[in-house]
Amino acid sequence: MKYNLKMGIDGVIEPIYFLITSIGFVILSLIQYKKTGKTLETIYLFILAIFFIVCFIILNFY
């Protein structure tokens, strides 16, 4: 079988991936907060969400 993938590996990461990931981290942190309250994992997920949103803004607008 021969696979023809049209994806390039050129080192460019699209900014939309950072936005999608940050939305995922926000959803996960909300679920974690509702289940267990304010724990270390909830804070970590929220910090990751903020970090990925900042990365999205930097890559998109600068």
WOKABEL-V541194 format. One record per residue. N is the residue number from 1. RES is the residue in one small letter. D_CENTER is the distance of its C-alpha to the mean C-alpha in Angstrom with 2 decimals. Layout:
N,RES,D_CENTER
N,RES,D_CENTER
This chain:
1,m,34.13
2,k,32.55
3,y,28.92
4,n,28.12
5,l,24.43
6,k,23.68
7,m,20.52
8,g,20.98
9,i,19.89
10,d,20.45
11,g,17.64
12,v,16.01
13,i,12.27
14,e,11.93
15,p,10.09
16,i,9.23
17,y,6.74
18,f,4.74
19,l,5.89
20,i,5.45
21,t,2.02
22,s,3.39
23,i,6.31
24,g,6.07
25,f,6.05
26,v,8.70
27,i,10.55
28,l,10.73
29,s,11.95
30,l,14.41
31,i,15.71
32,q,16.15
33,y,17.89
34,k,20.17
35,k,21.15
36,t,21.84
37,g,21.72
38,k,20.63
39,t,20.05
40,l,18.54
41,e,15.72
42,t,14.95
43,i,15.05
44,y,12.83
45,l,10.00
46,f,10.73
47,i,10.89
48,l,7.49
49,a,6.32
50,i,9.06
51,f,8.41
52,f,5.28
53,i,7.55
54,v,10.38
55,c,9.31
56,f,9.02
57,i,12.35
58,i,13.91
59,l,13.35
60,n,14.46
61,f,17.38
62,y,18.79
